[in-house]
Amino acid sequence: MIVPITGKVTYPITLDPTVWIFDDRKIILEDAFLAQASSPDTTNELEKAAKRWDRELQQDVVKPPVNQSINKFEREKILTHSYVMPITDFLNHAEIKADAKNARLETLQGDVVLSISDLQKSYLLFAMNGKPLKEDGPVHLMYRDGSNKNNPITGVKKIVIQ
């Protein structure tokens, strides 16, 4: 149930989607695509990105936000929703090398090649109805624009930056 990111990266990393259910960066699947459709204003997005950048520069050590405690209501809510995780933070931590052009996704059905740009603009679906994706997982890749929402790239087992 792990997904390595290897290849033309400074730091090969291993993703463990089973713990993301407790990560504050997760997004409810339905909300992920609603936010995309309702915010066509790129100026607002640039302002948000600038604020995030400023916040990260002010921190000594960048740590992912993780829920400290979960009450009963939140626990029940977690077990009913489907969730995606933006892949951007993980790619930033791996530090993709400048000469990288593509990403090869090793899946249960065979390899899928996509551009680094498309990969960075993606979500990883890791939980359906609060449960990990066991049969066709550990993760599915969905583009943030929702173009493959009904037909995601399933069974992603490894991401190789080329």
C-alpha positions as CSV (number, residue, x, y, z in Angstrom):
1,M,0.0,0.0,0.0
2,I,2.9,2.4,-0.6
3,V,3.8,4.5,-3.6
4,P,7.5,5.3,-4.3
5,I,8.5,8.4,-6.2
6,T,11.8,7.7,-7.9
7,G,13.9,8.6,-11.0
8,K,15.1,12.1,-11.7
9,V,14.5,13.4,-8.2
10,T,17.0,14.7,-5.6
11,Y,15.3,12.8,-2.8
12,P,13.4,9.5,-3.7
13,I,10.4,9.3,-1.3
14,T,7.8,6.7,-0.4
15,L,4.2,7.7,0.0
16,D,2.0,5.9,2.5
17,P,-1.6,6.8,1.6
18,T,-3.0,4.8,4.5
19,V,-2.0,7.6,6.9
20,W,-3.4,10.5,4.8
21,I,-6.8,10.1,6.4
22,F,-5.4,12.0,9.4
23,D,-3.6,14.6,7.3
24,D,-5.2,18.1,7.2
25,R,-4.2,18.6,3.5
26,K,-6.7,15.9,2.4
27,I,-9.7,17.2,0.4
28,I,-13.2,15.7,0.2
29,L,-13.5,14.3,-3.3
30,E,-16.6,16.3,-4.2
31,D,-15.2,19.5,-2.8
32,A,-12.0,19.2,-4.8
33,F,-13.7,19.6,-8.1
34,L,-16.3,22.2,-6.9
35,A,-13.6,24.5,-5.9
36,Q,-11.9,24.2,-9.3
37,A,-15.1,25.0,-11.1
38,S,-16.1,27.9,-8.9
39,S,-12.8,29.8,-9.0
40,P,-11.9,30.8,-12.6
41,D,-10.1,34.0,-11.3
42,T,-6.4,33.3,-11.5
43,T,-5.5,36.5,-9.7
44,N,-7.1,35.2,-6.5
45,E,-5.1,31.9,-6.9
46,L,-1.9,33.8,-7.4
47,E,-2.6,35.8,-4.2
48,K,-3.2,32.5,-2.3
49,A,0.0,31.0,-3.7
50,A,2.0,34.1,-2.7
51,K,0.6,34.0,0.9
52,R,1.5,30.2,1.1
53,W,5.0,31.0,-0.1
54,D,5.4,33.8,2.5
55,R,4.2,31.5,5.2
56,E,6.6,28.7,4.3
57,L,9.5,31.2,4.2
58,Q,8.7,32.3,7.7
59,Q,8.8,28.8,9.1
60,D,12.1,27.3,10.2
61,V,11.1,23.7,9.3
62,V,8.2,22.9,6.9
63,K,6.1,20.3,8.5
64,P,2.9,18.9,7.0
65,P,-0.2,19.8,9.0
66,V,-1.6,16.8,10.8
67,N,-4.7,16.6,12.9
68,Q,-3.7,16.5,16.6
69,S,-6.9,14.9,17.8
70,I,-10.1,13.7,16.3
71,N,-13.4,13.7,18.1
72,K,-16.2,11.2,17.6
73,F,-18.1,13.4,15.1
74,E,-15.0,14.0,13.0
75,R,-14.2,10.2,13.1
76,E,-17.6,9.4,11.8
77,K,-17.3,12.0,9.1
78,I,-13.9,10.7,8.0
79,L,-15.4,7.2,7.6
80,T,-18.2,8.4,5.2
81,H,-16.3,10.5,2.7
82,S,-14.0,9.9,-0.2
83,Y,-10.7,11.8,-0.2
84,V,-8.0,13.1,-2.5
85,M,-4.6,14.5,-1.7
86,P,-2.8,17.1,-3.9
87,I,0.5,15.6,-5.1
88,T,2.3,19.0,-5.3
89,D,3.7,18.9,-1.7
90,F,5.2,15.5,-2.3
91,L,6.8,16.4,-5.6
92,N,8.3,19.6,-4.0
93,H,9.8,17.5,-1.2
94,A,11.3,15.0,-3.7
95,E,12.7,18.0,-5.7
96,I,12.3,17.0,-9.4
97,K,15.4,17.7,-11.4
98,A,15.4,20.4,-14.0
99,D,16.1,17.9,-16.9
100,A,13.0,15.8,-16.1
101,K,10.4,15.8,-18.8
102,N,7.8,13.1,-18.0
103,A,6.4,10.9,-15.3
104,R,5.8,7.2,-15.8
105,L,3.1,5.8,-13.6
106,E,3.4,2.1,-13.0
107,T,-0.1,0.8,-12.6
108,L,-1.8,-2.6,-12.4
109,Q,-2.9,-2.3,-16.0
110,G,0.5,-1.1,-17.4
111,D,2.5,2.0,-17.6
112,V,1.0,5.5,-18.2
113,V,3.3,8.4,-19.2
114,L,2.3,12.0,-18.6
115,S,4.0,15.4,-18.4
116,I,5.5,16.7,-15.2
117,S,3.1,19.6,-15.5
118,D,0.1,17.3,-15.7
119,L,1.4,15.3,-12.7
120,Q,1.8,18.5,-10.6
121,K,-1.8,19.4,-11.4
122,S,-3.2,16.2,-10.0
123,Y,-4.8,14.7,-7.0
124,L,-4.3,11.2,-5.6
125,L,-7.5,9.5,-4.6
126,F,-6.7,7.4,-1.6
127,A,-9.9,6.7,0.2
128,M,-13.4,5.7,-0.9
129,N,-16.1,6.0,1.7
130,G,-13.4,6.4,4.4
131,K,-11.7,3.1,3.4
132,P,-8.3,2.6,1.6
133,L,-8.4,1.5,-2.0
134,K,-7.4,-2.1,-1.8
135,E,-8.5,-3.8,-5.0
136,D,-7.4,-1.2,-7.5
137,G,-5.2,1.0,-5.4
138,P,-3.2,2.1,-3.5
139,V,-4.1,5.4,-5.3
140,H,-5.9,6.7,-8.3
141,L,-4.6,9.7,-10.2
142,M,-7.2,12.4,-11.1
143,Y,-6.5,15.7,-12.9
144,R,-7.5,18.8,-10.9
145,D,-9.6,20.1,-13.8
146,G,-11.8,17.0,-13.4
147,S,-11.3,15.9,-17.0
148,N,-10.8,12.3,-15.9
149,K,-12.9,12.3,-12.7
150,N,-15.1,9.5,-14.0
151,N,-12.2,7.6,-15.5
152,P,-9.1,8.1,-13.3
153,I,-5.8,6.4,-13.7
154,T,-6.2,3.5,-11.3
155,G,-3.9,1.1,-9.5
156,V,-0.9,3.5,-9.3
157,K,1.9,1.6,-7.6
158,K,4.9,3.7,-8.4
159,I,5.8,7.1,-9.9
160,V,9.0,7.3,-11.9
161,I,10.2,10.8,-12.9
162,Q,12.0,10.6,-16.3
